[in-house]
Amino acid sequence: MQDRLITLFGGGGFLGRYIAQELLAAGARVRIAQRDPRKAFYLKPLGGLGQVQFVAADITRPDSVARAIAGSDAVVNLVGILNGKFDAVHAVGAGNVARAAADAGVSALVQISALGADAGSPSAYGRSKAAGEAAVLSAFPAATILRPSIVFGREDQFVNRFAAMIAAAPVVPVLKADAKFQPVYVADVAQAVVCAIADPGKHGGKTYALGGPDIITMGGLNRWIAEAIGRSPAIVELPDWVGGGIARLGFLPGAPITRDQWAMLQSDNVVPAGAEGIEAFGIDPVPLATVAPGWLVLYRRHGRFATPPA
């Protein structure tokens, strides 16, 4: 990995910062490519002089993608959206990255997909992720596809979102309380990405489903968070007919869920039986309960000085 140049599309995001840290620690040079590189400048002090580069790139524009990849040894595509033009970003954009990587002769390509990727998914998000995988493998057959479940970590927008709501409200409504997840720690996913880059001969052309050691329901997650931060709101599990009605209003500003996100919740987000998982990279996945309490103290009534729960 020493002195290799790795381009991370969307590298300034939540997962990208952890991958960048892993690569920098291994001696690689990292190029962060995204539409507004200024938002990733916080990564610069993590590397040595000249070890971190920044370039403006939009994966929907093939010319900017090719410029960002020029001279790279490996490429990782992390770009994803939860609302908007899914096909343009997840399918067309991913295909642009794969074709440019193939044209540049890079040694490894890692595509970050999602556990819900399925051409027959009821959600546009899931279908677009599957289309992206197909486009990547068509242009770059030796690419490694990683399908993580919900990724958690100190800066996430999942566990923190629920924690903030639980800390602020006496009553917490929960949509699709029986939906199951297999949350995976962000640092574990980052390690898997680096392993795939380091050994494309072993991992290239394969698809991995990445999940943590525990499966938890949406209702169970909210109750666990409430206990971890020492709060006791009334947690109300809403029936599906209510959840579906709320989702139909998802086009309104500030809506808690979109219709497409509701469609995604109709399927469990867990590693399928028999699928190759994170253990294939020699990683022992970290449980949510091991690391989350370290940052969830921010949501306790008196912060980190509060008495922890028994």
Buried (B, 14 or more C-beta within 10 A) or exposed (E): BEEBBBBBBBBBBBBBBBBBBBBBEBEBBBBBBBBEBEEBEEBEEBBEEEBBBBBEBBBBEBEBBBBBBBEBBBBBBBBBEEEEBBEEBBBBBBBBBBBBBBBBEBBBBBBBBBBBBBEEBBBBBBBBBBBBBBBBBEBBEBBBBBBBBBBBBBEBEBBBEBBBBBBEEEEBBBBBBEBBBBBBBBBBBBBBBBBBBBEBEEBBBBBBBBBBBBBBBBBBBBBBBBEBBBBEBEBEBBEBEEBBEBBEEBEEEEBBBBBBBBBBBEBBBBBEEEBBBBEBBEBEBBEBEEBBBEBBBBBBEEEEEEEEEE
